[in-house]
Amino acid sequence: MRAKPSILAALLLIGTVSGLAQQPVRLEPQFAPGQSLVYQTDIHIVRDGGAEGVIEDPHAARHVATSLGARLRLDVLSVVRDSGGRLQQVRLRARYEQLAVRTESDVPDPQIADREEQLRRLEGRALEFTLDAEGQVHDIAGLEEVLPEQSQAVREWLTQMRLRVAHPRAGIRVGQSWEEEDAQPVSVPLAGYVRRLRSTYLRNEPCSAGTPTTPAALAEEPCAVILTRSELVRRRAPADPTPEEFRRRGLRTAGVMGGGGETLSYVSLRTGLLVSATQASREHFDLTVSSAAGQQARYRARLETHAQITLLALHEPAAP
């Protein structure tokens, strides 16, 4: 008879744990001024294709593989929260502490060397940006002297790091899916395209399951495992798909593009911080650029990208 209370207690405990597991969680990053995070980012991009038409260079590379590795330090400068304590925006300083880039191509191409040199100039440099409540990046400062023409591409790359996983305000449960849209323009010369995202909260696992280099303070903590599938789609079809910056230069653009990818993210349930992410994507485009003088060039290419983002260190602000 003594076994019955134990069995009953066990059943009650299981029910309680199960009930807690079904409670929605909010992956709210616990950013604080003075906090520092160090991430390792490794990106490999393969491009096949190139330009055709009057400006076609027969000696230009048509197969290019670029590998970029960077250690990125993020310092939290300021945090804005609403009256309920929810994150509204955070101002971050990003510094490329180490950066290595290597490019291979089917033929020698001096433009590739120029692009590599531009990227290497980021090492040791700092830039600041604002991350909003939806995980979007705004107000990038510090690129003017280094990569003045690449602010849009850098914004897109920082957004795709997914330092904050956007999800329904009420929270999410294991097994739940939700959709969102990156309404900011993609860094391509066609207007009307957006990235449509569908995320699923797959399960909880130790944060170390995502990468063996997880900081010791987080290694055995539970992480939410989030799978995000993205699709590049044309949300609207404007009569003239030329972006404003191209029109100012007397150019017109037309064409199509598409593609998609997947990101598997490990997010700390305690801190809401991104611990690791693995990304893979494939995109293609067929673009025509025309000048006021009647010259025309066609760009056709396919891009395949693989990336790994890993949190190496987390430094909390000093106690007052």
C-alpha positions as CSV (number, residue, x, y, z in Angstrom):
1,M,0.0,0.0,0.0
2,R,3.0,2.3,0.7
3,A,3.9,2.2,-3.0
4,K,0.6,3.9,-4.1
5,P,1.5,7.4,-2.8
6,S,4.9,7.2,-4.5
7,I,3.3,6.3,-7.8
8,L,0.7,9.0,-7.4
9,A,3.4,11.5,-6.5
10,A,5.4,10.5,-9.6
11,L,2.4,10.8,-11.8
12,L,1.7,14.3,-10.4
13,L,5.3,15.3,-10.9
14,I,5.2,14.1,-14.5
15,G,2.0,16.0,-15.1
16,T,3.5,19.1,-13.5
17,V,6.7,18.9,-15.6
18,S,4.6,18.2,-18.7
19,G,2.5,21.2,-18.0
20,L,5.5,23.4,-17.5
21,A,7.0,22.2,-20.8
22,Q,3.9,23.4,-22.5
23,Q,4.1,26.9,-21.1
24,P,5.0,29.4,-23.9
25,V,8.5,30.8,-23.7
26,R,9.7,34.2,-24.9
27,L,13.2,34.2,-26.3
28,E,14.0,37.8,-25.1
29,P,17.7,38.5,-25.4
30,Q,18.9,39.7,-22.0
31,F,21.2,42.5,-23.3
32,A,22.7,44.9,-20.8
33,P,24.9,47.9,-21.3
34,G,28.6,46.9,-20.8
35,Q,27.9,43.3,-21.9
36,S,30.2,41.8,-24.6
37,L,29.7,38.8,-26.8
38,V,32.3,37.2,-29.1
39,Y,31.1,35.3,-32.1
40,Q,33.0,33.2,-34.7
41,T,31.5,33.5,-38.2
42,D,32.5,31.2,-41.1
43,I,30.9,31.8,-44.5
44,H,31.5,29.9,-47.8
45,I,29.9,31.3,-51.0
46,V,30.1,29.7,-54.4
47,R,29.0,31.8,-57.4
48,D,28.5,30.4,-60.9
49,G,27.8,32.8,-63.8
50,G,28.4,36.4,-64.6
51,A,27.8,39.2,-67.1
52,E,26.8,39.0,-70.7
53,G,26.3,41.8,-73.3
54,V,28.3,44.8,-74.4
55,I,30.2,45.1,-71.1
56,E,31.0,41.4,-70.9
57,D,34.6,40.6,-70.1
58,P,35.7,37.4,-71.7
59,H,38.5,37.1,-69.1
60,A,36.2,37.5,-66.1
61,A,35.8,34.6,-63.7
62,R,32.6,32.7,-64.0
63,H,33.2,30.3,-61.1
64,V,34.2,32.0,-57.8
65,A,34.4,30.4,-54.3
66,T,34.9,32.7,-51.4
67,S,35.6,31.6,-47.8
68,L,35.4,34.2,-45.0
69,G,36.2,33.7,-41.4
70,A,35.8,36.4,-38.8
71,R,35.9,36.8,-35.0
72,L,33.3,39.4,-34.2
73,R,33.1,41.2,-30.9
74,L,29.7,42.8,-30.0
75,D,29.6,45.4,-27.2
76,V,26.2,46.4,-25.9
77,L,26.1,50.2,-25.8
78,S,22.5,50.9,-24.8
79,V,19.2,49.1,-24.4
80,V,15.6,50.5,-24.7
81,R,12.7,48.5,-23.2
82,D,9.0,49.3,-23.0
83,S,7.0,49.7,-19.8
84,G,6.6,45.9,-19.7
85,G,10.3,45.3,-19.9
86,R,10.2,44.0,-23.4
87,L,13.2,44.8,-25.7
88,Q,12.5,47.6,-28.1
89,Q,16.0,48.2,-29.5
90,V,19.6,47.8,-28.6
91,R,22.6,49.7,-29.8
92,L,25.6,47.5,-30.5
93,R,29.2,48.1,-31.5
94,A,30.7,45.4,-33.7
95,R,34.5,45.0,-34.1
96,Y,36.2,42.5,-36.4
97,E,38.9,41.3,-34.1
98,Q,40.2,38.8,-36.7
99,L,39.3,38.4,-40.3
100,A,40.6,36.0,-43.0
101,V,39.3,35.8,-46.6
102,R,40.3,33.4,-49.4
103,T,39.0,33.3,-52.9
104,E,39.4,30.7,-55.7
105,S,38.3,31.2,-59.3
106,D,38.4,29.5,-62.6
107,V,40.5,32.3,-64.1
108,P,42.6,35.1,-62.6
109,D,40.5,38.2,-62.0
110,P,41.9,41.5,-60.6
111,Q,38.4,42.5,-59.4
112,I,38.5,39.5,-57.0
113,A,41.7,40.8,-55.4
114,D,40.2,44.2,-55.0
115,R,37.2,42.8,-53.2
116,E,39.4,40.7,-50.9
117,E,41.4,43.8,-50.0
118,Q,38.2,45.7,-49.2
119,L,37.1,42.9,-46.9
120,R,40.5,42.8,-45.2
121,R,40.2,46.4,-44.4
122,L,37.4,45.5,-41.9
123,E,39.8,43.8,-39.6
124,G,40.3,45.9,-36.5
125,R,37.6,48.3,-37.5
126,A,34.4,48.9,-35.6
127,L,30.9,49.8,-36.7
128,E,27.7,50.5,-34.8
129,F,24.2,49.5,-35.5
130,T,20.7,49.3,-33.9
131,L,18.9,45.9,-33.5
132,D,15.1,46.4,-33.1
133,A,12.4,44.2,-31.5
134,E,11.9,42.3,-34.8
135,G,15.6,41.4,-35.2
136,Q,16.1,44.0,-38.0
137,V,19.2,46.1,-38.3
138,H,19.1,49.9,-38.7
139,D,21.3,52.9,-38.5
140,I,24.7,51.4,-39.4
141,A,27.5,53.8,-38.7
142,G,31.3,53.4,-39.3
143,L,31.3,51.9,-42.8
144,E,31.8,55.2,-44.6
145,E,35.6,55.0,-44.6
146,V,35.9,51.3,-45.1
147,L,33.1,49.9,-47.4
148,P,30.9,53.0,-48.3
149,E,29.1,51.1,-51.1
150,Q,28.3,48.0,-49.0
151,S,26.1,49.3,-46.2
152,Q,23.0,47.5,-47.6
153,A,24.9,44.1,-47.9
154,V,26.3,44.5,-44.4
155,R,22.8,45.3,-43.0
156,E,21.4,42.2,-44.6
157,W,24.3,40.0,-43.3
158,L,23.9,41.3,-39.8
159,T,20.1,40.7,-40.0
160,Q,20.7,37.2,-41.2
161,M,22.9,36.5,-38.1
162,R,19.5,36.5,-36.3
163,L,20.9,37.9,-33.1
164,R,17.3,38.1,-32.0
165,V,14.7,35.5,-33.1
166,A,11.5,37.3,-33.9
167,H,8.4,35.4,-32.7
168,P,4.8,36.0,-31.6
169,R,4.7,38.4,-28.6
170,A,2.7,35.8,-26.5
171,G,5.6,33.4,-26.7
172,I,6.1,30.0,-28.4
173,R,5.8,26.4,-27.6
174,V,7.7,23.3,-28.8
175,G,6.1,22.3,-32.1
176,Q,4.7,25.7,-32.9
177,S,5.4,27.4,-36.3
178,W,5.0,31.1,-37.2
179,E,5.7,33.3,-40.2
180,E,7.3,36.7,-40.8
181,E,8.7,38.8,-43.5
182,D,11.9,40.8,-43.9
183,A,10.3,43.9,-45.3
184,Q,13.6,45.7,-45.8
185,P,15.0,45.6,-49.3
186,V,17.3,42.8,-50.4
187,S,20.7,43.9,-51.6
188,V,19.9,43.3,-55.3
189,P,19.0,45.8,-58.1
190,L,15.3,44.8,-58.2
191,A,12.6,46.4,-56.2
192,G,9.7,44.5,-54.7
193,Y,11.5,41.4,-53.3
194,V,11.4,40.3,-49.7
195,R,12.5,37.3,-47.7
196,R,9.6,35.3,-46.4
197,L,10.5,33.3,-43.3
198,R,8.7,30.3,-41.6
199,S,10.1,29.2,-38.3
200,T,9.4,26.1,-36.1
201,Y,10.3,25.6,-32.5
202,L,11.6,22.0,-32.8
203,R,12.7,21.0,-29.3
204,N,14.9,21.8,-26.4
205,E,18.5,20.5,-26.1
206,P,21.7,21.4,-24.2
207,C,23.3,24.4,-25.9
208,S,26.4,22.3,-26.5
209,A,24.6,20.1,-28.9
210,G,24.8,22.9,-31.5
211,T,28.5,23.3,-31.3
212,P,31.4,21.8,-29.2
213,T,32.8,25.3,-28.5
214,T,29.9,26.6,-26.5
215,P,31.1,28.7,-23.5
216,A,31.2,26.6,-20.3
217,A,28.7,28.9,-18.6
218,L,26.1,27.9,-21.3
219,A,27.2,24.4,-22.4
220,E,24.8,22.4,-20.2
221,E,22.0,24.9,-20.2
222,P,18.9,24.2,-22.3
223,C,18.6,25.9,-25.7
224,A,15.6,26.3,-27.9
225,V,16.2,24.7,-31.3
226,I,14.6,26.8,-34.0
227,L,14.4,25.8,-37.7
228,T,13.8,28.7,-40.0
229,R,13.1,28.3,-43.7
230,S,13.4,31.3,-45.9
231,E,12.2,32.1,-49.4
232,L,13.0,35.0,-51.7
233,V,9.8,36.2,-53.3
234,R,8.4,39.1,-55.2
235,R,5.8,40.6,-52.9
236,R,4.8,43.2,-55.4
237,A,5.4,43.8,-59.1
238,P,6.1,47.5,-59.7
239,A,5.7,48.9,-63.2
240,D,9.4,49.8,-63.0
241,P,11.4,47.5,-60.7
242,T,14.4,49.8,-60.7
243,P,15.5,50.8,-57.2
244,E,15.9,54.5,-56.6
245,E,19.7,54.5,-56.4
246,F,19.9,53.0,-59.9
247,R,17.5,55.5,-61.3
248,R,19.6,58.4,-59.9
249,R,22.5,57.0,-62.0
250,G,20.4,56.9,-65.2
251,L,20.1,53.1,-65.2
252,R,17.1,50.8,-65.5
253,T,16.8,47.2,-64.2
254,A,14.6,44.2,-64.9
255,G,14.6,40.5,-64.4
256,V,13.7,37.8,-62.0
257,M,15.3,36.1,-59.0
258,G,14.5,33.4,-56.5
259,G,15.8,30.9,-54.0
260,G,15.7,30.0,-50.4
261,G,17.5,28.4,-47.5
262,E,17.4,27.0,-43.9
263,T,18.8,28.1,-40.6
264,L,19.1,25.9,-37.5
265,S,19.5,28.2,-34.4
266,Y,20.3,27.3,-30.8
267,V,19.0,30.0,-28.5
268,S,19.6,30.0,-24.7
269,L,16.3,29.7,-22.8
270,R,17.8,31.6,-19.9
271,T,19.4,34.5,-21.7
272,G,17.6,34.6,-25.0
273,L,21.0,35.0,-26.7
274,L,22.0,33.2,-29.9
275,V,24.5,30.4,-29.0
276,S,25.0,29.0,-32.5
277,A,23.4,28.9,-36.0
278,T,24.0,26.8,-39.1
279,Q,22.8,28.3,-42.4
280,A,22.6,27.0,-46.0
281,S,20.9,28.7,-49.0
282,R,20.7,28.7,-52.7
283,E,19.7,31.7,-54.9
284,H,19.6,32.5,-58.6
285,F,19.0,35.6,-60.6
286,D,18.7,36.8,-64.2
287,L,19.0,40.6,-64.4
288,T,19.2,43.1,-67.2
289,V,20.7,46.5,-66.6
290,S,20.2,49.2,-69.2
291,S,21.8,52.7,-69.5
292,A,20.2,55.9,-70.9
293,A,22.6,55.5,-73.9
294,G,21.0,52.2,-74.8
295,Q,23.8,49.9,-73.6
296,Q,22.6,46.8,-72.0
297,A,24.2,44.0,-69.9
298,R,22.7,40.8,-68.6
299,Y,23.8,39.1,-65.4
300,R,22.9,35.5,-64.8
301,A,24.3,33.6,-61.8
302,R,23.6,31.0,-59.1
303,L,24.8,31.5,-55.5
304,E,25.2,28.8,-52.9
305,T,26.0,29.9,-49.3
306,H,26.9,27.9,-46.2
307,A,27.6,29.7,-42.8
308,Q,28.3,28.8,-39.2
309,I,27.9,31.3,-36.4
310,T,29.1,30.3,-32.9
311,L,29.2,32.2,-29.6
312,L,32.8,31.9,-28.2
313,A,32.6,34.1,-25.1
314,L,30.1,36.0,-23.1
315,H,31.3,38.8,-20.8
316,E,28.8,40.2,-18.4
317,P,29.1,43.9,-17.3
318,A,31.1,44.6,-14.2
319,A,29.1,44.8,-11.0
320,P,28.6,48.5,-9.9
